[in-house]
Amino acid sequence: MKKVLITGAAGFLGSHLCDRFIKEGYRVIGMDNLITGNLKNIEHLFPLKEFEFHFHDVSKFVHVPGHLDYILHFASPASPIDYLKMPIQTLKVGSLGTHNLLGLAKEKRARILVASTSEVYGDPLVHPQREDYWGNVNPVGPRGVYDEAKRFQEAMTMAYHTYHGLETRIVRIFNTYGPRMRVNDGRVLPTFFSQAIRGEGLTVFGSGSQTRSFCYVDDLVEGVYRLLLSDYSQPINIGNPEEITILDFARQVLRLVNNPKAKIVYRDLPIDDPKIRQPDISKAKNILQWTPLVCRQEGLKKALLYFRAVVPY
């Protein structure tokens, strides 16, 4: 039985990845320090002999006994409300944590996939964003702690690949949504759903003309799985290119939730908030034969069932 270590295992994406690898017949070691993760996301896995959980901060030395075939590094605060509150931890997990896990992969002769982000493109001057675009990031702005942590993570990963010959994979993840998202994590989709369900104002920043592209979690997990098992070592975008303005997205959520008390309210645009975001997924299509299957309308209906169950109102 092949063994995989998944960091950030109790988080939104990490927990879904644990499910997928268990389903595929792997032995899964989940690791998390629970600063943003939640054990409820993986408690259904605890009775399984194929799963074990390690409570650990990967910014400190990481040891896992026995062999490892794969490592997926998904540990990191991933929403603005988190990394603005925990800037040092965010930088450390992207730098020291990545270094520790690359060292572990080298020791175990394991293949490692690191979770990067569309935020490496910053407030992009190229649209849609292709992997060969170097980005437009403000390193000293409030969002820089996350953006630069991920950029450093990519650089360190490629250094281990070229210098040590380590088998590495880099996924650049665009906005992803689905069950197990934290209601109060500050990202636009859970915020809009929570506000609409409670009959509050949906907070649109600026004019709402900024765009995002939302990918359902099952599609994202499929892309990550294919990338891990591929022979491709350069960064690759995984996301849904179905772009929408934030204002139109708010209106779509209002129609779906259908709470007459909920309205749209406008607030000032945050500093360095990206104006456009859309993945070019040509490489994912050509190299991984991957394309998202869940359209936004279908995915939002699935997500709404989850949020109705967890949003207090």
QUIDAKA-V381153 format. One line per field, one symbol per residue. ss: DSSP state (@ for helix, = for strand, . for the rest). phi: phi as a letter, one per 20 degrees, with the letter a starting at -180 (. if undefined). burial: I if it has 24 or more other ideal C-beta (glycine too) atoms within 12 Angstrom, else O. A space follows every 50 residues. Layout:
# QUIDAKA-V381153
ss->???
phi->???
burial->???
This chain:
# QUIDAKA-V381153
ss->..=====....@@@@@@@@@@@@...======......@@@.@@@..... =====..............====......@@@@@@.@@@@@@@@@@@@@@ @@@@@@@@..=======@@@@=......=......=.......@@@@@@@ @@@@@@@@@@@@@@...======..==..........@@@@@@@@@@@.. =====.....===.==@@@@@@@@@@@@.......===....===@@@@@ @@@@@@@.....=====...........=..@@@@@@@.......@@@@@ @@@@@@@@@@...
phi->.fdcddemfeegfgfffggffffeneeddecadmfcfbfffcffeffefe cbddeaeffdgdccfnecebcdedfrgccgfeffecffffffffdfffgf fffffffeldecddeebfffemefdcbfedfeeenbdefdffeffegfff ffgfffffffffedmffcccdeeegcbqgnffgdenfffffffffffeme ffedemenefdbcddfgffffffffffgeededegbfcadfffbfffffg fffgfffldfffcecdcffffmffecbbeedgffffedldbfdeffgfff ffffgffffdefb
burial->OOIIIIIIIIIIIIIIIIIIIIOOOIIIIIIIIIIIIIOOIIOOIOOOOO IIIIOIIIIOOIOIOOOIIIIIIIIIIIIIIIIOOIIOIIIIIIIIIIII IIIIIIOIOIIIIIIIIIIIIIIIOOOIIIIOOOIIIOOOIOIIIIIIII IIIIIIIIOIIOOOOIIIIIIIIIIIIIIIIIIOIIIIIIIIIIIIIOOO OIIIIOOIOIIIIIIIIIIIIIIIIIIIIIOIIIIIIIIIIIIIIIIIII OIIIOIIOIOOIOIOOOOOOOIIIIIIIIIIOIIOOIIOIIIOIOIOOII OIIIOIIOOOIOO
